[in-house]
């Protein structure tokens, strides 16, 4: 995953991005959650590949799997 996802405090305030871009993982996830298809995400970000989108999803899964989930009141 480190080859596609970058976390650098000097880029986008340290938010996870697709390596070599300023496209944040959260933007990709937000678009997919909002109903965009992968094709529409790729149209919006021509520098992305399908593999980049898949890696963003994989990264999110890994982070959620590692985080302690706290129930909201």
C-alpha positions in Angstrom: 0.0 0.0 0.0 2.9 2.3 0.7 3.6 2.5 -3.0 0.2 4.2 -3.8 -0.8 6.0 -0.6 1.4 8.7 0.9 1.1 10.4 4.3 3.4 13.4 4.4 2.9 16.4 6.8 4.1 18.7 4.0 1.3 17.6 1.6 -2.4 18.2 2.3 -1.6 18.7 6.0 -0.6 15.0 6.3 -3.9 13.6 5.1 -3.5 10.4 3.2 -3.1 11.1 -0.6 -2.5 9.1 -3.7 1.3 9.2 -4.1 2.6 11.9 -6.4 -0.7 13.8 -6.3 -2.7 16.0 -3.9 -5.7 13.8 -4.4 -6.8 12.9 -0.9 -8.2 9.4 0.0 -11.1 11.1 1.7 -12.1 12.8 -1.5 -12.2 9.5 -3.4 -14.2 7.8 -0.6 -16.6 10.8 -0.4 -17.3 10.6 -4.1 -17.9 6.9 -3.9 -20.1 7.3 -0.8 -22.0 10.0 -2.6 -23.0 7.7 -5.4 -20.2 8.3 -8.0 -19.1 5.2 -9.9 -15.5 4.4 -10.3 -15.7 5.6 -13.9 -17.0 9.0 -12.7 -14.2 9.3 -10.1 -11.7 8.6 -12.8 -13.3 11.2 -15.1 -13.1 13.8 -12.3 -9.5 12.9 -11.6 -7.8 11.9 -14.9 -4.5 11.3 -13.1 -6.0 8.4 -11.1 -6.1 4.8 -12.1 -8.5 2.1 -11.1 -5.7 0.6 -8.9 -5.5 4.0 -7.1 -9.2 3.9 -6.3 -9.0 0.3 -5.2 -6.0 1.2 -3.0 -7.9 4.1 -1.4 -10.7 1.7 -0.5 -8.2 -0.8 0.8 -6.5 1.9 2.9 -9.8 2.9 4.4 -10.6 -0.7 5.3 -7.2 -1.1 6.9 -7.6 2.1 9.0 -11.1 1.1 10.1 -9.9 -2.4 11.0 -7.1 -0.9 13.2 -9.2 1.8 14.9 -11.1 1.4 18.1 -14.7 2.2 17.4 -16.5 4.3 20.0 -20.2 4.3 20.0 -21.7 7.8 19.7 -24.3 8.9 22.2 
